Amino acid sequence: MFRWSKSKIYGIQLLDYEIKCIGLQPANKTWQITDQIRMPLPLGTIMKGRIMNKEVVIQHLQRLVYENHIANSQVYITIPTSNVLLRKTTYPALPDKELRNLIDVELHGEDKLPFKNPVFDYVRISAPNADKMNDVLIFASPEELISSYTHAVRSADLKVIGVDIAPLATYRVMTSTQLNDHAPLRFAMLNAELDHADICIFENGWPTFIRSVALSSSNVMYSENGATEAYCRTLSIELSRILNFFKYTVSDNHEELEVIYFTGHAEHVAVLPDFLKNMFHGEIIPMPVPEFAKNRPESISSFAVPLGLAMKGEGR
């Protein structure tokens, strides 16, 4: 899963309110965290995952690069989950080039996509059946959004070697722990950021459903009293709806999830289980982190996404 590099690799996550960055250095077939950086962004610079003021974003990225001496470094970036389409479908067991062309034609000719000019990747999640058909997962995002993120990061003298989505990055962190050998068949990963939460449901080791829930900034970010409680109450209600929708509409077997693993903003993570236990009867567990990421001055919980990005390793 990992490509061990000879030099530092960075993961950068751009959010509406801040930039998060993790730097990793290879060390004896594991990693050493060399940088853990958080830089606030002015309000309105990025809104709902879309860059509104590219000059300000670039300026802050350039400052981050300058202050931490990381110019010309290789980086992986993520795009907002709210702008990612995940689709599971069945295709003939074609060679990769032919399958990619078929998916490309279908996506660009589809009227129901929520965005234009999709950029996509795919993975086969089953062997060919008796009818020579494959189950395939497709991930798609708008080209304009990806271009705006990659342009901003490259303008700060960084080398973008890959783009990933947050749920896959956090899953990469989890699978680097001992839990990988004992992961449940059906579970959810919840990443509770300051102003939104990403939920991804996995079945048999593959993501099958993703949702991003926007949470009211007036309640979450600016209320002096009860902001965390308001966040967690709203999230528990939305998560209950999502799990019911998945069970009865999306899932083939209509079975309950076994576990919710959670990570994210430290204040939210501290109290989330108390709110979620009233709507979910399975286990609610903090996402495990690898040994090299433990005992950090600042908890790694809110840096799970950039950590997982950097763990992809050296680009080829």
C-alpha positions in Angstrom: 0.0 0.0 0.0 2.9 2.4 0.8 5.7 3.5 -1.5 8.8 4.1 0.7 10.5 7.3 -0.4 14.0 8.5 -0.1 13.0 12.0 0.8 10.3 13.8 2.8 6.8 13.6 1.6 4.1 16.1 2.6 0.3 15.9 2.8 -1.7 19.1 2.5 -5.3 19.6 3.3 -7.0 22.9 2.4 -10.1 23.7 4.4 -12.4 26.7 4.5 -10.8 28.0 7.6 -7.2 26.7 7.6 -4.4 24.7 5.9 -3.1 21.5 7.5 0.2 20.0 6.6 2.1 16.9 7.7 5.7 16.0 6.6 7.0 12.4 6.8 10.6 11.1 6.6 11.2 7.4 6.0 13.0 5.7 8.9 13.6 1.9 9.0 10.5 0.8 7.0 8.3 3.2 9.0 7.8 6.9 9.1 9.0 9.8 11.2 6.8 13.0 11.4 9.1 15.9 10.7 6.4 18.7 10.3 2.9 19.2 11.7 1.7 22.6 10.6 -1.6 24.5 11.0 -2.1 27.8 9.3 -5.4 29.8 9.6 -7.1 31.2 6.5 -9.1 34.5 6.5 -12.8 34.0 6.5 -14.3 33.7 3.0 -11.0 32.7 1.3 -12.4 29.2 0.7 -16.1 28.7 0.9 -17.8 25.2 0.9 -14.6 23.8 -0.5 -14.3 26.3 -3.4 -11.4 28.7 -3.6 -12.9 32.2 -3.7 -9.7 34.2 -3.4 -6.8 32.4 -5.0 -4.3 35.1 -4.3 -4.8 34.9 -0.6 -4.7 31.1 -0.6 -1.4 31.2 -2.6 0.0 33.9 -0.2 -0.7 31.7 2.8 0.7 28.6 1.2 3.9 30.6 0.2 4.2 31.7 3.8 3.8 28.1 5.0 6.5 27.0 2.6 8.9 29.8 3.5 8.5 29.6 7.3 9.0 25.8 7.3 11.7 25.6 4.6 9.9 23.1 2.4 10.2 24.6 -1.1 10.3 22.1 -4.0 8.9 19.3 -1.7 6.7 16.6 -3.1 3.1 16.8 -1.8 -0.2 15.0 -2.0 -3.3 17.1 -1.7 -7.0 16.4 -1.1 -10.1 17.9 -2.5 -13.4 18.3 -0.5 -15.5 15.2 -0.1 -18.5 17.3 -0.8 -17.3 17.5 -4.4 -16.6 13.8 -4.9 -18.9 11.3 -6.6 -18.5 7.7 -5.6 -20.3 5.1 -7.8 -20.3 1.3 -7.7 -21.3 -0.3 -11.0 -20.7 -3.3 -13.2 -18.7 -3.4 -16.4 -17.4 -6.0 -18.8 -14.0 -7.4 -17.8 -12.1 -5.3 -20.3 -8.4 -4.3 -20.4 -7.7 -1.2 -18.4 -7.4 1.2 -21.3 -10.7 0.0 -22.9 -12.5 0.2 -19.5 -11.2 3.7 -18.8 -12.4 4.8 -22.2 -15.8 3.3 -21.6 -16.2 5.0 -18.2 -14.9 8.3 -19.7 -17.5 8.2 -22.5 -20.3 7.4 -20.0 -19.4 10.1 -17.5 -19.0 12.8 -20.1 -22.3 11.9 -21.8 -24.3 11.8 -18.6 -26.8 14.6 -17.8 -27.3 13.7 -14.2 -23.8 14.4 -12.9 -23.8 17.2 -10.3 -20.8 18.8 -12.2 -19.3 19.2 -15.6 -16.0 18.0 -17.0 -15.5 15.1 -14.5 -12.0 13.9 -13.7 -12.2 10.3 -12.5 -10.3 7.2 -11.4 -11.6 3.7 -10.8 -10.7 0.4 -9.1 -12.0 -3.1 -9.8 -13.3 -4.6 -6.6 -14.2 -8.1 -7.9 -12.9 -10.8 -10.1 -14.8 -11.4 -13.4 -18.0 -13.5 -12.8 -19.4 -16.2 -15.0 -20.7 -13.5 -17.4 -17.2 -11.9 -17.5 -18.4 -8.8 -15.7 -16.5 -6.8 -13.0 -17.7 -4.7 -10.1 -16.0 -1.3 -10.4 -15.8 1.7 -8.0 -15.6 5.0 -9.7 -14.4 8.3 -8.1 -15.1 11.5 -10.0 -14.7 15.2 -9.3 -15.0 18.4 -11.3 -11.9 19.3 -13.3 -12.2 23.0 -12.4 -12.0 22.3 -8.7 -9.0 20.0 -9.0 -7.2 22.5 -11.2 -7.8 25.3 -8.7 -6.3 23.3 -5.8 -3.3 22.0 -7.8 -2.6 25.5 -9.2 -2.6 27.1 -5.8 -0.2 24.5 -4.3 2.1 24.6 -7.3 2.2 28.4 -7.2 3.7 28.1 -3.7 6.7 26.2 -5.1 5.5 22.8 -4.2 5.4 19.7 -6.5 1.9 18.1 -6.5 2.4 14.4 -7.2 -1.1 13.2 -6.5 -4.7 14.1 -5.5 -6.7 12.0 -3.1 -9.9 12.2 -1.1 -10.1 12.5 2.7 -11.9 9.1 3.4 -9.2 7.2 1.6 -6.5 9.1 3.3 -7.9 8.4 6.8 -8.4 4.7 5.8 -4.7 4.5 4.8 -3.8 5.6 8.4 -6.1 3.0 9.9 -4.8 0.2 7.7 -1.2 0.9 8.8 -2.1 -0.2 12.4 -2.7 -3.7 13.8 -6.4 -3.2 13.2 -5.9 -3.9 9.5 -5.8 -7.6 10.3 -9.0 -7.5 12.3 -11.1 -4.9 10.6 -14.9 -5.5 10.7 -16.6 -6.3 7.4 -18.9 -3.3 7.6 -17.9 0.0 9.3 -18.0 3.7 9.0 -15.3 6.3 9.2 -16.3 9.7 10.6 -14.0 12.7 10.2 -15.3 15.6 12.2 -13.8 18.8 11.0 -14.6 22.2 12.5 -17.4 23.2 10.1 -18.3 19.9 8.5 -18.1 16.1 8.9 -17.2 13.5 6.3 -18.8 10.0 6.6 -17.5 7.1 4.5 -19.0 3.5 4.8 -16.8 0.6 4.0 -17.9 -3.0 3.2 -15.3 -5.8 2.7 -12.5 -3.3 2.7 -13.9 -1.0 0.0 -15.7 2.4 0.3 -19.2 2.0 -0.8 -20.9 5.3 0.3 -19.7 8.8 1.2 -21.4 11.9 2.4 -20.2 15.3 3.6 -22.4 17.1 6.1 -22.1 20.9 6.3 -22.7 22.2 9.8 -23.9 25.7 10.6 -21.0 28.1 11.1 -23.2 30.3 13.2 -23.6 27.5 15.7 -20.3 25.8 15.3 -17.7 28.4 14.9 -18.9 31.6 16.6 -21.2 30.7 19.5 -19.3 31.1 22.7 -21.6 28.7 24.6 -22.5 25.2 23.6 -20.8 25.3 20.1 -19.4 21.8 20.5 -22.7 20.5 21.9 -24.6 22.0 19.0 -22.2 20.5 16.5 -22.4 17.0 18.0 -26.2 17.1 18.3 -26.6 18.1 14.7 -24.1 15.6 13.5 -25.8 12.7 15.4 -29.1 13.6 13.8 -27.6 13.7 10.3 -25.6 10.6 10.9 -28.7 8.7 12.0 -30.4 9.7 8.7 -27.4 8.7 6.7 -27.1 5.3 8.3 -30.8 4.5 7.8 -30.6 5.6 4.2 -27.5 3.4 3.6 -29.1 0.4 5.3 -32.4 0.4 3.5 -31.6 2.0 0.2 -27.9 1.5 -0.7 -26.8 -1.7 1.0 -27.4 -5.0 -0.7 -27.8 -7.0 2.5 -29.5 -4.3 4.7 -27.4 -5.2 7.7 -26.3 -2.9 10.5 -22.8 -1.4 10.6 -20.5 -2.9 13.3 -18.3 0.0 14.2 -17.9 3.8 13.7 -14.3 4.9 13.8 -14.0 8.7 14.4 -11.3 11.3 14.2 -11.1 15.0 13.7 -11.2 18.3 15.6 -10.0 17.7 19.1 -12.9 19.3 21.0 -15.5 17.4 19.0 -13.6 14.1 19.2 -13.6 14.3 23.0 -17.4 14.3 23.3 -18.7 12.7 20.2 -19.2 9.2 21.6 -21.6 10.5 24.3 -23.9 11.9 21.5 -23.5 9.1 19.0 -24.3 6.2 21.4 -27.9 7.2 21.5 -28.4 6.7 17.8 -25.9 3.9 17.1 -25.8 0.6 19.0 -22.5 -0.7 17.6 -19.0 0.2 18.8 -17.9 3.8 18.6 -14.1 3.9 18.7 -11.4 6.6 18.1 -9.6 5.8 14.9 -6.4 4.0 15.7 -3.1 5.6 14.7 0.3 4.0 13.9 3.0 3.9 16.6 5.1 6.6 14.9 2.2 9.1 15.1 1.5 8.7 18.8 2.7 11.0 21.7 2.8 14.1 19.5 2.8 17.6 21.1 -0.5 18.2 19.3 -2.8 15.3 18.9 -2.7 13.6 15.5 -6.4 13.2 15.5 -7.2 16.4 13.6 -4.3 15.7 11.2 -5.4 12.2 10.1 -6.2 13.4 6.5 -2.8 15.1 5.7 -1.1 12.2 7.5 -2.8 9.7 5.3 -2.0 11.7 2.2 1.7 11.8 3.0 1.7 8.0 3.7 1.0 7.4 0.0 4.8 7.7 -0.4 7.0 8.9 -3.2 5.4 9.6 -6.5 6.5 7.8 -9.7 
